[in-house]
């Protein structure tokens, strides 16, 4: 039982800011360094054309995108998507409680992901989305082949 009212709890929780998916990003950074891939920056903001698009629940999308990794010279944006938060088709399992809330949340995230991918491609960027499960040691070789294809195509 919570000693704080629902509105107070909401106000407290709203002040907590995300710090990103550090574990997955750090493992991707170590992979890039191991393969001697350079020219990337983390969390660089890319401005888009003004948009009036919104998610399935009416949430408005921002007119800027902040990919996890950006290769500016190659115009390549890399997103590392968490399997739970972005609904990985292979790994995602529906939570047992608050099913309606979580399905709406995951759907909103997927809508935003597809909007950002399309918007970046419309302004000439190449986009690669990497699932968290692709960073596991058994899957890294497949991921590296995929990345190399993107780098050669972006050259």
N, C-alpha and C positions, 0 to 999 in steps of 0.2 A: 504494500500500500504506500502511495506517495503522500508525503506531508505537504507538498506544494500543489497549488491549484493547477488546473490544466492550462490556463492562460499564462500563469507565471512560468510553468515548465516550458511552454512554447516559446516565450520570450527568451528564456535562458538558452534553450537549444538553438534558437535562430542566430545567436551570437557566436556559435561555434563555426569556424571557417574550415573548409576542406584544405588539406595539405597535399592532395593528389595521391595517386596510387604509387607511393614511393617504392615499395618492394619490387613491383613489376618494372617500373622505370629504371631503377638501379640495376636490375638484372639485364635490361636491354642496353643500358649504358656500358656495362661490362662486356656485353657481346660485341657492341660496336668497337670498343677499344681493343678487344682481343683480335678482331678481324681488321684492325687498323683503318676503320672507316672514319673519315673526318668530315668537317664542314657542317656539322649539325649544331643546332641551338635548341634549348629546351624552353617550352612554354612561350614562344614568340607569338604575339598577337597579329593576326592577319585581318585587315579590314575588308569587308565585303560591300557590295552595293546595298543601298538601303532596301530593306525587305519588309513585307507585311505578312510573311508566313507565320503560321502558328501550329502547335502540336494538336493531336487529336482531341485533347481536353481543353483547347483554347489558349494554352500557354504560349506567349509570344517568343519567337526566336530572336536572338541578338544579331546585329549586323556586323559582328566580328567573330572570329574563330580563334581559339588558342589550342593548336595541336600539341601533343606531348613532345614531339620532335619535329623540327623544321630544317630542311636542307634548302636554303634560299637559292643558291646558284642553280640547283637542279629543279627548283620549284616543286619540291616533294614534301608533303605533309604526312607524318606518321602518327597514328593514334594507337595507344595501347589500351584496349578495352578489357575491363574486368569481366570475367565470365558471369558472375552473379549480376552485377549492376547493368550490364548491357545485354543480358539474355543469350548467352552462348548456346547455339543449338545442340552442342555436344555435352556441355557440362551443367547448364542451368537446371535447377530444381526449384519448383514453386515452394515458397514457405508454407508451413502448415497453418499459421495464424495470419490474420489480416490479409487474406487472399485478394480481396478487391483492391485494397490500397497498393499492394505490391505489384499486381498485374498492371494497374494504371501507371505506376512509377516506371516500371520496366518498359512499357509501351511508349511513354513519354521520352525516355532515354533513347530508344530505338528511332523514334521520329526525329529527334534532334540530331542523332548520328547520321541518318540518311540525308537530312537537310544540309548539314555541314559538308558532307561528302559532295553532294550535287553542287552546292554553292561554290566550293573551292574548285571543282572541275570546270564550272562555267567561267571562272576567271583565269583558267589556264594552269591550274595546279594539278599534279598527280597526287593521288591519295592512297595510302595503304593503311588498312586497319588490321591490327594484330591482336588476337585473343590472348588473354593471360595464359591459357593452357599451352599456347605455342611456344612459350618461353621455358617450358620444362625441359630438362636435359635430353630426354628421348626425342623431343620434337624440334630441337634447335637446328639440326642440319637441314630439315625441310624449310624452316623459316629463313635460313641463310640463302638457300637457293632462290627462294621467292624474292628476298631483298636484292640479290644480285641481278635478277631479271628487271626489277624496277630501276636499279641504278644504270644498267645498260640502256634501258629504254629512255631514261631521262637524259642521257648523254647527247 
